[in-house]
Amino acid sequence: MQLTVGELAHGGAALARVDGRVVFVEGAIPGETVEAEVTHRRKDFWRAQATAVLDPAAARIDPPCPYFKAGCGGCQLQYLAYPEQLAQKRQVLHRQLERAHLEFPIERIDVLGMENPWRYRLRGEFHVLRRGGAVSLGFYRKHTYQTLPIDACLIHAEAIERALPAFAHAAEDPAAAGVTALQFTWAPGTSDLLWAPYPPGSADPSFGARAAGWIPELNLNDDSIGMDDAGRHFRVRPEAFVQVNVRQRHVLYERAVAFAQLTGGERAVDAYAGIGMLTARLAERAAGVIAVEESPYAVRLGELNMQLNGCGNVHYRRGRVEDTVRHLDESVDVLVLDPPRAGCTEAAVEAMATLRAERIVYISCDPSTLARDVSRFCTAGRYTLVEVALVDMFPQTYHIEAVVKLERNA
């Protein structure tokens, strides 16, 4: 069918309508006319794939990665010139705020992109594909659980790319038959590569040694590695969350600290603190920081990292945010939170709002849950949204990272 598409939706597809039905058209840019093939029909919407572009947009480019054209699900926007990717993401973020009844002018959304939007991922997860006796690593084809074998990925660090064939060879041994996926984490500026199998414990004892024989230039570790951030040193384990774009991580955290407006005397709460990379930056400028984290692994690692970096004014509290912050006895001046993609539970928002912090800094990797939660904080005039910054952590993909600042109303 022939379609003229409108706005880009969160998820990377452009919107069109057929007889009143919404159609999400992948591979199309707003304003283009395309030939499209319907790939999924559902009661309330259809999905389609652009098969030919009849009236291309000026921002359309030829995707540089051959796997993109083969249906790799890792990237969604490689056909869109990078400046237009940023412009479209800004539009998506603004529309999500509008839908949550949050008035914030689009021109005031600060967009912080990358000078070079490639080779930025320091962590990746790759599925193991076995055909006969041969093994390859790759990603799922989009909207399927079929693995597309790859031997190069332009958004991952070269150290990870070099490791792929070595670990594929290692997985050919029958002893590794239980390994279905592999995660890699590279420590920037080093030759250190952390690897982990899925399911956990599925790799045989010699798995890493077999892989190491193919990549002697890399130092492989299956337990933890050290990673530097802003002059500090952190231990990182496979199960611990870490921002995967080291260049933009610095941009994101600097903006978050600026929004916090710490002058040295404030007490801060860092909710969903993880292993403490942002916590340590806050601690440098605050009188004290309470780090709230549910994962016991992250708490242990976070406490170690605070010791390594001399952050004696940080105290970890293990537990769910909605349970833990209710029992804080101290007054709180600044609340910082960086929840998972699903955002906060309503109970967590209410518990954090009762802290009555003067400022809230919210970091999010999903604009829809960000808008929902910020709207909850602003209920009944409690807080006002005063700053929004889009930090492009995931170029070539539809993912949107943002940091916002809320101020408490008198």
CORKA-V255525 format. One record per residue. N is the residue number from 1. RES is the residue in three letters. PHI is phi in radians with two decimals (none if undefined). PSI is psi in radians with two decimals (999 if undefined). Layout:
# CORKA-V255525
N;RES;PHI;PSI + N;RES;PHI;PSI
This chain:
# CORKA-V255525
1;MET;none;2.73 + 2;GLN;-1.77;2.26 + 3;LEU;-2.37;2.52 + 4;THR;-1.90;2.14 + 5;VAL;-1.74;2.68 + 6;GLY;-1.87;-2.33 + 7;GLU;-1.07;2.71 + 8;LEU;-1.45;2.26 + 9;ALA;-1.58;2.80 + 10;HIS;-1.11;2.09 + 11;GLY;2.19;-0.25 + 12;GLY;1.70;-0.15 + 13;ALA;-1.60;2.60 + 14;ALA;-1.60;2.64 + 15;LEU;-1.66;2.42 + 16;ALA;-2.44;2.96 + 17;ARG;-2.30;2.39 + 18;VAL;-2.25;1.96 + 19;ASP;0.91;0.74 + 20;GLY;1.45;-0.10 + 21;ARG;-1.63;2.39 + 22;VAL;-1.31;2.32 + 23;VAL;-2.15;2.14 + 24;PHE;-1.57;1.98 + 25;VAL;-1.83;1.95 + 26;GLU;-1.47;2.55 + 27;GLY;1.45;0.21 + 28;ALA;-2.09;2.62 + 29;ILE;-1.93;2.45 + 30;PRO;-0.84;2.28 + 31;GLY;1.68;-0.24 + 32;GLU;-1.39;2.68 + 33;THR;-1.86;2.21 + 34;VAL;-2.35;2.73 + 35;GLU;-1.55;2.31 + 36;ALA;-2.36;2.60 + 37;GLU;-1.99;2.23 + 38;VAL;-1.23;2.24 + 39;THR;-1.88;-0.47 + 40;HIS;-2.50;2.29 + 41;ARG;-1.99;2.13 + 42;ARG;-2.17;2.90 + 43;LYS;-1.05;-0.72 + 44;ASP;-1.76;-0.21 + 45;PHE;-2.81;2.87 + 46;TRP;-2.08;2.74 + 47;ARG;-1.99;2.50 + 48;ALA;-2.47;2.78 + 49;GLN;-2.09;2.21 + 50;ALA;-1.15;2.20 + 51;THR;-1.84;-0.37 + 52;ALA;-2.67;2.46 + 53;VAL;-1.82;1.98 + 54;LEU;-1.51;-0.53 + 55;ASP;-2.43;1.46 + 56;PRO;-1.23;2.57 + 57;ALA;-1.33;2.71 + 58;ALA;-1.11;-0.45 + 59;ALA;-1.48;0.00 + 60;ARG;-1.30;2.33 + 61;ILE;-2.27;2.93 + 62;ASP;-1.47;2.11 + 63;PRO;-1.01;2.25 + 64;PRO;-1.31;-0.31 + 65;CYS;-1.68;2.20 + 66;PRO;-1.14;-0.46 + 67;TYR;-1.28;-0.42 + 68;PHE;-1.05;-0.79 + 69;LYS;-1.22;-0.39 + 70;ALA;-1.47;0.01 + 71;GLY;1.74;0.27 + 72;CYS;-1.06;2.38 + 73;GLY;-1.59;0.08 + 74;GLY;-1.26;-0.63 + 75;CYS;-2.10;2.71 + 76;GLN;-2.19;-0.34 + 77;LEU;-2.14;0.41 + 78;GLN;-1.14;-0.34 + 79;TYR;-1.42;-0.02 + 80;LEU;-1.92;2.17 + 81;ALA;-0.96;2.50 + 82;TYR;-1.01;-0.76 + 83;PRO;-1.00;-0.61 + 84;GLU;-1.31;-0.56 + 85;GLN;-0.97;-0.80 + 86;LEU;-1.13;-0.74 + 87;ALA;-1.11;-0.73 + 88;GLN;-1.21;-0.68 + 89;LYS;-1.12;-0.64 + 90;ARG;-1.08;-0.72 + 91;GLN;-1.10;-0.77 + 92;VAL;-1.07;-0.81 + 93;LEU;-1.07;-0.76 + 94;HIS;-1.10;-0.73 + 95;ARG;-1.13;-0.64 + 96;GLN;-1.13;-0.68 + 97;LEU;-1.13;-0.74 + 98;GLU;-1.06;-0.75 + 99;ARG;-1.13;-0.43 + 100;ALA;-1.60;0.20 + 101;HIS;1.09;0.64 + 102;LEU;-1.85;2.00 + 103;GLU;-1.50;2.01 + 104;PHE;-2.65;2.09 + 105;PRO;-1.08;2.37 + 106;ILE;-1.08;-0.59 + 107;GLU;-1.20;-0.26 + 108;ARG;-1.62;-0.04 + 109;ILE;-1.37;1.93 + 110;ASP;-1.31;2.24 + 111;VAL;-1.93;2.09 + 112;LEU;-2.01;1.66 + 113;GLY;-1.65;-3.02 + 114;MET;-1.87;2.52 + 115;GLU;-1.18;-0.70 + 116;ASN;-2.23;1.78 + 117;PRO;-1.49;0.73 + 118;TRP;-2.38;2.84 + 119;ARG;0.95;0.73 + 120;TYR;-1.81;-0.30 + 121;ARG;-1.43;2.17 + 122;LEU;-1.70;-0.05 + 123;ARG;-2.41;2.46 + 124;GLY;-2.66;2.67 + 125;GLU;-2.08;2.26 + 126;PHE;-2.21;2.36 + 127;HIS;-1.47;2.59 + 128;VAL;-1.67;2.19 + 129;LEU;-2.02;2.16 + 130;ARG;-1.97;2.19 + 131;ARG;-2.34;1.93 + 132;GLY;1.14;-2.25 + 133;GLY;-1.68;-0.07 + 134;ALA;-1.60;2.58 + 135;VAL;-2.21;2.43 + 136;SER;-2.39;2.79 + 137;LEU;-1.93;2.65 + 138;GLY;-3.06;-2.96 + 139;PHE;-1.98;2.84 + 140;TYR;-1.20;2.47 + 141;ARG;-1.15;2.58 + 142;LYS;-1.06;2.38 + 143;HIS;1.13;0.36 + 144;THR;-2.42;3.02 + 145;TYR;-1.92;0.45 + 146;GLN;-1.62;2.25 + 147;THR;-1.46;2.30 + 148;LEU;-1.71;1.98 + 149;PRO;-1.13;2.39 + 150;ILE;-2.38;2.72 + 151;ASP;-2.23;0.12 + 152;ALA;-2.67;2.58 + 153;CYS;-2.57;2.05 + 154;LEU;-1.31;-0.18 + 155;ILE;-1.77;-0.07 + 156;HIS;-1.73;2.70 + 157;ALA;-1.04;2.57 + 158;GLU;-1.08;-0.54 + 159;ALA;-1.07;-0.69 + 160;ILE;-1.19;-0.77 + 161;GLU;-1.04;-0.72 + 162;ARG;-1.13;-0.48 + 163;ALA;-1.36;-0.36 + 164;LEU;-1.01;-0.94 + 165;PRO;-1.13;-0.55 + 166;ALA;-1.13;-0.78 + 167;PHE;-1.28;-0.49 + 168;ALA;-1.12;-0.76 + 169;HIS;-1.08;-0.75 + 170;ALA;-1.10;-0.57 + 171;ALA;-1.36;-0.14 + 172;GLU;-1.27;-0.35 + 173;ASP;-1.15;2.35 + 174;PRO;-0.97;-0.44 + 175;ALA;-1.16;-0.31 + 176;ALA;-1.76;0.30 + 177;ALA;-1.07;-0.40 + 178;GLY;-1.46;-0.13 + 179;VAL;-1.39;2.10 + 180;THR;-1.87;-0.30 + 181;ALA;-2.75;2.79 + 182;LEU;-2.37;2.39 + 183;GLN;-1.91;2.42 + 184;PHE;-2.19;2.44 + 185;THR;-2.33;2.14 + 186;TRP;-1.78;2.42 + 187;ALA;-1.60;1.89 + 188;PRO;-0.95;2.45 + 189;GLY;1.44;0.06 + 190;THR;-2.30;-3.14 + 191;SER;-1.83;0.28 + 192;ASP;-1.51;2.23 + 193;LEU;-2.26;2.14 + 194;LEU;-1.65;2.28 + 195;TRP;-2.21;2.66 + 196;ALA;-2.63;2.36 + 197;PRO;-1.54;2.76 + 198;TYR;-2.23;2.35 + 199;PRO;-1.10;2.68 + 200;PRO;-0.95;2.37 + 201;GLY;1.43;0.07 + 202;SER;-1.41;-0.28 + 203;ALA;-1.41;2.45 + 204;ASP;-1.27;2.84 + 205;PRO;-1.04;-0.42 + 206;SER;-1.69;0.05 + 207;PHE;-0.99;-0.92 + 208;GLY;-1.09;-0.66 + 209;ALA;-1.15;-0.66 + 210;ARG;-1.10;-0.78 + 211;ALA;-1.14;-0.70 + 212;ALA;-1.06;-0.53 + 213;GLY;-1.11;-0.40 + 214;TRP;-1.61;-0.31 + 215;ILE;-2.34;1.17 + 216;PRO;-1.11;-0.30 + 217;GLU;-1.34;-0.19 + 218;LEU;-1.90;2.52 + 219;ASN;-1.68;1.91 + 220;LEU;-1.59;2.48 + 221;ASN;-2.51;2.44 + 222;ASP;-1.96;0.23 + 223;ASP;-2.03;-1.09 + 224;SER;-2.81;2.85 + 225;ILE;-2.39;2.84 + 226;GLY;-1.62;2.47 + 227;MET;-2.41;2.31 + 228;ASP;-1.59;2.56 + 229;ASP;-2.66;2.07 + 230;ALA;0.90;0.75 + 231;GLY;1.41;0.08 + 232;ARG;-1.99;2.84 + 233;HIS;-2.11;2.32 + 234;PHE;-2.26;2.50 + 235;ARG;-1.55;2.38 + 236;VAL;-2.22;2.31 + 237;ARG;-1.98;2.85 + 238;PRO;-1.02;-0.65 + 239;GLU;-1.46;-0.10 + 240;ALA;-1.53;2.39 + 241;PHE;-1.20;2.41 + 242;VAL;-2.55;2.41 + 243;GLN;-1.09;2.25 + 244;VAL;-1.48;-0.18 + 245;ASN;-1.92;1.77 + 246;VAL;-1.18;-0.62 + 247;ARG;-1.17;-0.77 + 248;GLN;-1.42;-0.37 + 249;ARG;-1.03;-0.74 + 250;HIS;-1.10;-0.76 + 251;VAL;-1.07;-0.79 + 252;LEU;-1.09;-0.87 + 253;TYR;-1.20;-0.61 + 254;GLU;-1.10;-0.70 + 255;ARG;-1.20;-0.70 + 256;ALA;-1.07;-0.76 + 257;VAL;-1.14;-0.68 + 258;ALA;-1.10;-0.74 + 259;PHE;-1.11;-0.54 + 260;ALA;-1.21;-0.44 + 261;GLN;0.92;0.88 + 262;LEU;-1.44;2.35 + 263;THR;-2.06;0.05 + 264;GLY;2.00;-0.34 + 265;GLY;-1.90;-0.04 + 266;GLU;-1.46;2.70 + 267;ARG;-1.82;2.28 + 268;ALA;-2.15;2.65 + 269;VAL;-2.01;2.27 + 270;ASP;-1.92;1.75 + 271;ALA;-1.53;2.50 + 272;TYR;1.03;0.89 + 273;ALA;-1.29;-0.39 + 274;GLY;1.09;-2.42 + 275;ILE;-1.53;0.01 + 276;GLY;1.72;0.27 + 277;MET;-1.11;-0.83 + 278;LEU;-1.27;-0.62 + 279;THR;-0.96;-0.75 + 280;ALA;-1.13;-0.63 + 281;ARG;-1.17;-0.70 + 282;LEU;-1.15;-0.70 + 283;ALA;-1.08;-0.53 + 284;GLU;-1.13;-0.43 + 285;ARG;-2.02;-0.05 + 286;ALA;-1.98;2.80 + 287;ALA;-1.23;-0.62 + 288;GLY;-2.85;2.65 + 289;VAL;-2.29;2.27 + 290;ILE;-1.74;2.06 + 291;ALA;-1.72;2.04 + 292;VAL;-1.81;2.17 + 293;GLU;-2.63;2.37 + 294;GLU;-1.48;-0.64 + 295;SER;-1.24;2.17 + 296;PRO;-1.12;-0.57 + 297;TYR;-1.15;-0.77 + 298;ALA;-1.17;-0.63 + 299;VAL;-1.11;-0.82 + 300;ARG;-1.07;-0.74 + 301;LEU;-1.22;-0.69 + 302;GLY;-1.10;-0.74 + 303;GLU;-1.12;-0.68 + 304;LEU;-1.10;-0.76 + 305;ASN;-1.14;-0.62 + 306;MET;-1.15;-0.66 + 307;GLN;-1.14;-0.77 + 308;LEU;-1.03;-0.57 + 309;ASN;-1.86;0.21 + 310;GLY;1.13;0.55 + 311;CYS;-1.59;1.29 + 312;GLY;-1.27;-0.18 + 313;ASN;-1.70;0.28 + 314;VAL;-1.91;2.31 + 315;HIS;-2.23;2.12 + 316;TYR;-1.45;2.44 + 317;ARG;-2.16;2.04 + 318;ARG;-1.51;2.29 + 319;GLY;2.66;3.00 + 320;ARG;-1.20;2.52 + 321;VAL;-1.01;-0.78 + 322;GLU;-1.11;-0.44 + 323;ASP;-1.58;-0.69 + 324;THR;-1.32;-0.79 + 325;VAL;-1.21;-0.33 + 326;ARG;-1.15;-0.40 + 327;HIS;-1.86;0.31 + 328;LEU;-1.39;2.22 + 329;ASP;-1.50;-0.52 + 330;GLU;-1.33;2.70 + 331;SER;-1.30;2.64 + 332;VAL;-2.16;2.24 + 333;ASP;-1.61;-0.68 + 334;VAL;-2.34;2.31 + 335;LEU;-1.98;2.21 + 336;VAL;-2.09;2.36 + 337;LEU;-2.47;2.49 + 338;ASP;-2.42;1.32 + 339;PRO;-1.33;2.98 + 340;PRO;-1.18;3.10 + 341;ARG;-0.96;-0.60 + 342;ALA;-1.25;-0.11 + 343;GLY;1.32;-2.74 + 344;CYS;-1.77;2.60 + 345;THR;-1.20;2.76 + 346;GLU;-1.09;-0.62 + 347;ALA;-1.12;-0.64 + 348;ALA;-1.17;-0.74 + 349;VAL;-1.05;-0.80 + 350;GLU;-1.12;-0.70 + 351;ALA;-1.13;-0.74 + 352;MET;-1.21;-0.63 + 353;ALA;-1.11;-0.56 + 354;THR;-1.23;-0.22 + 355;LEU;-1.19;-0.40 + 356;ARG;0.97;0.74 + 357;ALA;-1.12;2.54 + 358;GLU;-1.14;-0.62 + 359;ARG;-2.36;2.52 + 360;ILE;-2.13;2.29 + 361;VAL;-2.05;2.06 + 362;TYR;-2.03;2.10 + 363;ILE;-1.79;2.33 + 364;SER;-2.48;2.55 + 365;CYS;-1.90;0.22 + 366;ASP;-2.51;2.00 + 367;PRO;-1.17;-0.46 + 368;SER;-1.27;-0.77 + 369;THR;-1.27;-0.53 + 370;LEU;-1.05;-0.88 + 371;ALA;-1.08;-0.73 + 372;ARG;-1.05;-0.83 + 373;ASP;-1.24;-0.69 + 374;VAL;-1.10;-0.69 + 375;SER;-1.05;-0.67 + 376;ARG;-1.15;-0.73 + 377;PHE;-1.09;-0.58 + 378;CYS;-1.50;-0.03 + 379;THR;-0.96;2.41 + 380;ALA;1.04;0.48 + 381;GLY;1.25;0.36 + 382;ARG;-1.17;-0.80 + 383;TYR;-2.31;2.79 + 384;THR;-2.19;2.35 + 385;LEU;-1.33;2.10 + 386;VAL;-2.09;-0.34 + 387;GLU;-2.51;2.48 + 388;VAL;-2.45;2.25 + 389;ALA;-2.28;2.30 + 390;LEU;-1.72;2.03 + 391;VAL;-1.87;1.97 + 392;ASP;-1.36;1.59 + 393;MET;-1.42;-0.36 + 394;PHE;-2.31;1.11 + 395;PRO;-0.98;2.66 + 396;GLN;1.33;-0.08 + 397;THR;-2.11;2.94 + 398;TYR;-1.42;-0.12 + 399;HIS;-1.17;2.46 + 400;ILE;-2.21;2.14 + 401;GLU;-1.83;2.35 + 402;ALA;-2.46;2.69 + 403;VAL;-2.29;2.30 + 404;VAL;-2.23;2.79 + 405;LYS;-2.15;2.30 + 406;LEU;-2.05;2.51 + 407;GLU;-2.06;2.44 + 408;ARG;-1.32;2.37 + 409;ASN;-1.44;2.60 + 410;ALA;-1.15;999
